């Protein structure tokens, strides 16, 4: 079992567990913590990438248009983005292991319910529930890893953890396509259940002790509500463009975000520690770079899934096989780049990675009905390599720029930048579909419009990635504070 050495100042919590400021974990115990994080890191991205490949089949069953289809992914991301920061703070106050465990249980239950949905509305509602569970997982997993492993080992284990994420991403399209074609799209969600159960058993059986460095602090409810309103307003605005309502919602969301940031900066115990942004150049620019990078790259699989299955007529299996190119490359490179970032300035490595992604996105902006498969694979491999070089070093830079007290909050911010970026990426894709195609079910007469939409999206994503390179280069050399 993983146990901590109780030191002076140990505080028992309400559940009889312990907050252990000086907790020491054996090498075997560290491996179990890493295994739990790997399992959790695998299932959520697997779910997302597998669902993307099944979207045309889901759309046909429920007669959903392209914009409604985008909400199958967006609802999950929106719920995750709304709850990630609050649950990161709650985990710091009440215990990271506790919140992590609850999140795994919710995610497993929602995955099972997904196999029973009978309408598009119910499907999207359950995706929201999955997103809530995911926010609790991602709001704590990186924080627990960072709490257990010292700075000299942190880049390596973060690289391993992110590799698990990429393995989930890489197996998702192929296995999702295979399952969808032979067993129906609902079979995708059955995979989450046994993996979640294994993680739950390991936590209950092996993981003793607790991490709660902000125990006793009050929870900022008002700040959490303002944050949620800002995120929802911006995302709903994207999906209702070009209507005037869309512009009003986006502007209102941005204003609310500004008020939220100002309010949090003055709070003694904020839900989002905004002083981390103003107090550390590395932390601020690393998070900005992450936001832009995810915004520029996440919708790639969504867009290409529709392009390959609608415009090119590929089966879910073949489309999924092609889409594994990027995440496989990410999985190969991430451990190497994470370990390298323990010795070399992470900003340089991450900026190089974003440059590779920009080249790959630019290549995809020129695809057509006759684009050869080797061209698509080459572009995806470049994007995957770029993401592999970016994510582990960038995460290492962020977590090494904060004190231990803020690991949970910083972990939540890392996940929030990822989710906000992914959400905005889907928002941009949805906006382009709304402008080019409109609210209609995708039939053969609209296939040329699908290709145009995909081209426009990749042009915009390339521009965003170039801006991200600039943001990434603005940070100074890595400076660890813990």
N, C-alpha and C positions, 0 to 999 in steps of 0.2 A: 504493500500500500504506500501511497505518497503521503507522507506526514511531514509536518514542519516542526522545527525546534522552537518551543515556546520561549520567548524572551521577555524580559521585563517590559511591561507596557502592553502585553497582550490583552486584547479586549474581547470577551465572549459576546457573540451576537445573540439575537432573540431566538435563533434556531438551535443554539448550543454549539455552533461552529465557532471558529476563531479567526480574527484578523491578526495576521502574523507579520509585523513589519520586518522582522529579521529572519523570515522563513528561509530555510535551506532545504534544497531538494537534491536527492541522490541522483547520480547519472541515470539509473534505471527509471527513477521517477520522472525525470525530465523526458525520457523517451516516451513514457505513457502520455504525458501532457501533450507532446508533439503528435502522437498518434491520434489522440482525441481531436486536436485541432485539424489534422489532415482529413479525418472523416467528415468533420463539419465543413471544412473548406471545399470538399469535393461535391457534396450533395446539392448545395444551392446553385453554383454555376452550371452543374450538370442539368439541373431542372430547367434553368433559363435557356440554355443552348438547345436542349432537346425539344422544348416547347416551340422555339422559333422555327425549327425544321418542320414541325407538325402544323403550323398555322394555316397553310392552304387547305389541309384536310379538315381542320377544325372549322374554318370559314365555310367550307362546302356543307358541313353537317348542320351548322346553325344559320346559314345564309347571311354571313357577316361581310360588310364591305371592308376596304383596306384600312380605313380609319378605326373601325370597331376592332379589327384584328390587331392593330397596334396596341389597343388597350389591354389585350391579353398579357402583353409584356409590360406595358406602362403601369397598369394597376399594381402589379407586384413591386415595381421599382418605386412608385410613388409612396406606397405604404412603408416600404423599407426606408426611404429617405426621410419621411416624416418622423418615424419613431427611433431612428438610429441614434441621433444625438441625445434625446431624453433617456433612452435605455443605457447609453454609455455612462451618463451621469448617475442614473439609478444604480448601475452596477458598481460604481465607485463608492456609493453610499452604503448599499446593502449587501454587496458581495458579487463579484464577477462570475464565480462558479454558479451561484444560484440563478442569476439571470440567463447565463449560457444554457443551463439545464432546462429551464422553462421554455426557452426559445426552441430548443431541439424538439421538445414534446409538442409544441404548437405546430411546428413545421411538419412533423410526422403526421399529426392528426389531419392537418389541412391537405397534405398529399393524398391521404386515403380518401378524404371527402371528394377530392377532384375526380376520382374514378366513378363517382356516383352522380355528377351534375347532369341536369336535364335541359338546361337552357344557357344561352350566352350570358344573360344577366347573372345567373347563379355562378357560372364559371368565373366571371370577373370578380365577384364578391369573394369567392374562395381564394382567388389569387391575392386579394388584399390580405386575407388571413395568413397566407403563406409569407407575404412580405413582412408582416409584423413579426412572425417567428424568425425570419431571416435577419431582421434588424437586431434582434436580441443575440443572435449567434455572432454576427459580424461586429457588433458593438463590444464584444468581450473577448473573442478568440485571440486577436492580435495583442490585446492588453494582457491576457493571461500568459501568452508566450513571452512577451516583453518583461513581465514580472518575474518569470522563472529563469530566463536565460540572461546572462550578463552581456554588456555591450560587445565584448570580443567575440561572442558566439551568436549574437543576435542576427546579423546579416545572413549567416548560413541558415539558421532555422526559419527565418522569414522567407528565404529563398525556397526552402523545402515546402513550407506552408503554401506559398504562392504557386509552386509547382503542382500541388494537389488541386488548387483552384483551376489551373490550366488543364490538368488531366480531366477534370470535370467538364471543362469547356470543350476539350478535344474529343472526348468520347461521346459527349452529348449529341452532336449532329449525326454521327454515324449510327450509334445505338438508337437514338431517337427516330431516325429514318427507318432503320431496320424494324424496330418495334411497331412504328406507325403503319408500315406497309404490311406486316404479317399478323399483328395482333390488335391493331387499332391504337389511336393516340392516347387513350386512357391508360394503356399498359405502361407508359412512360413513368407515371407517378407511383407505380408499385415499387420501383427500385429504391425510392427514397425511404420507404418504411423500414426495411430490415437494416439499412445502413444507420439510420437514425437510432434504432433500438440498440445496436451495438455501441454507439457513442453514449447513449443514456446509461447502459449497463456499466461501461468503463468509468464514467463520471461517478456513479453511485458506489461502485465497488472499490475503485482504486484512488480516486482523487479526494483526499481528506484535507481539511483546512480550507481557508478562504482568503481572498484578496479584496480588501475594501479600505483603500487608503484615505477616503474622504468620509469615513463613518461619523455620523452625528451632524453632518451639514444638512440644512434644509433643502428641499427640492424646489426648483424654480418653475412653478406651474405657469405663471403668466408668460415667461419667456418661451416656454415650450409651445404654448398656444400661438403666440406671434410667429414663431418659426414655422409651425404647421400651416398657418394661414398664408404666409408668404410663398411657401413651396407649392401648395395646392393652386393658388391664384396664378402663378407663372405657368404651371403645367396645363391647367385648363385653358389658359389664354392661348398657348401654342395650338391646342387641338381645336379651337374655335376660330382661328384665323382663316380667311382675311376679314371676317365680320368685325364690326366696330367693338363688339363685346370682347373679342380676343385681345385687342390692343389695350382696352381699359383694364382687363384682368392682369395682363403682363405688367403694365405701368403700376397698378395697385400693388402687385406682388413685390416689385422692386422697391417701391416706397416702404412697404411693410418690412422688407428685409433690412433696409437702412435704419428704420426705427428700432428694429430688433437688435441690430448690432450696437447701436448707441445705448440702448437700454441695458444690454448685457455687459457692456464695458463699465457701467457704473455699479453693477451689482456686486455685492461681496461674495455671494455664492451663486454664480450664473450657471445655467444649464449648458451653455457653450462658453468656454473660457476664451473670450475674444482677445484677452491680453496676450495669449500665446502668439497671435498673429502680429500684434504691434511690438512685442518684445523680442521676436526672433525673426530675422530676415530669412534664415534657412527654412524655418517652419512655414512662414507665410508664402514664399515663392514655391516651395515644394508642393504645398497644397493647391496653389493656383495652377501649377503645371499639371498636377494630377487631374484636377477638374477639367481642364482643357483637353488633356489626352483622352480621357474617357468619353468626353463629349464628341471628339472627333473619330473615335474608333468603335464605340459599342454597337451602333446600328448597322455595322457592316454585315453581320450574319443575318440580321432581319431583312435587310435590303436584298442581299444576294440569294437568300432563301426564296423570296418571292420572284426574283429575276430568273433563277434557275428553273423553278418549277412551273411558273406561268409562261415566261417568254421563251425559254429554251425547251420546255416540255420534259424536263428530267424527273425521274422518280424521286421520292423522299430519300431512298437509300443512296442513290448516286449524288444527289445534291448534298446530303449529309457527309458523304465521303470527301467531296471536294472542300467542304467548309472546315474539315478538321486540320487543314494545312496550317492555318495561323495558330491555333492553340497548341498544336503539337510542337511547333517551333518555339512558342512561348515556354512550354514545359521543359524543353531541352536547355534553353538558355538561362532561365531564371535562377537555378541553383548556382551556376557559374557567376552570373552578374551579382547575385546577392553576396556571395563569398568575396568577390572582387571589391565590393563596396565597403568591406571592412578595412581595406588597405588603400583604396584610391578614392578621391573625392567623388561621392555619389552623384553630384550635380553634373559632372562631365559625362559619366556613363549614361545617366538618364537623358541628357540632351542629345547624345549620339543616338540613343534608341528612338527618341521622338523624331529625329531626322529620317531614320529608316522608315518609320511609319508614314511620314509625309510623302515619301517617294512612292510607297505602295498605294496610298490613297489616290495620288495623282494618276497613277496607271489605271486604276479602276474608273476614273472619271471618263475614260475613252472607250468603255465597253459598249458592245452593240449586240445585235442578234447573231452575229457571225464571229464573235470573239473566240479564238481558240482556247482550249482548256489549259494549255501550258501557260498561256498569258495570265489567266485567272490565278492559277496555282502560284506563279512567280510573284504576283502582286500580294497574294495572301501570305506567302512565306516572308516577304519583306515586312509586312505589317506585324506578323507574329514575332519576328526577330526584334523589331523595334519595341514592341510591348514587353518582350522578355528582358531587354536591356534597360527598360525604363522603370518597371514597377518595383522590383525588389530593392534596387538602390534608392529609389525615391521614398519608399516606405521606411527604409533604414534611416535615411536622413531625417524624416519627420519624427520618428520615435526616439532618435538619439538627441533631438533638440529640445526635449522636455524633461522635467523632473519626474521622479517616480510617482508622485502624488497625482499627476495628470495623465498617467498611462491610459486609463479608461476613457477619459475625455479625448485624448489624442487619437486613440484607436477608433473612437466614434467619429472623429473628424475625418480620419483617413477613409473610413467606410462611407461617410457622408459625401465627401468629394467624389468618390467612386460612383455612388448612387445618383447624386445630383448630375454628374456628368453623363451617366448612362440615361437618366431620365430626360435631360436636355437633348441628348442625341436622338432618342426616340421622338421627342417633341419636334425636333427639326424635321425628321423623316415624315412624321405625321402631317406637319404643316405643308411640306412639299407635295405629299399625296393629295391633301385637301385642295391645294392650288391647281395642281395639274390634272388630277382625275376627278376629284369630288367625292361625294357620299354615294357611291354606286358599287354594287358587287362587281368584282373583277371578272370579266368575261373576255373571250378572245379579241373582241373589238377594242378593248382597252390595253392590250399587251404592249403596243408601241408607247403608250403613255407611261406604262410601268418602267420601261427602259429609260425614257426621258427623266422620270422622277429620280431614278437611281443615279443617273449621270449628274443631275443638278446637286443631289445630296453629296456626292463624293467631291465635287468641286468645292462646295462650302466646307466640308470636313478637311480638305487639304489646306485651305486658308487658315482654319482654326488651328491645325497642327503646327503650321509655321509660326503662328502667334505663340503657341505653347513652347516652342523651342526658345523663343526670346525670353519668356517668363522663366524657363528652367535655367537659363544662363545667368540670370540676375542674382542668384544666391551666391553667397560666399562659400569658402571651403567648409566642409562638415565640422561642426563643433558639438561634441557630446557634452551633456550636462549631467549625466548619471553614470 
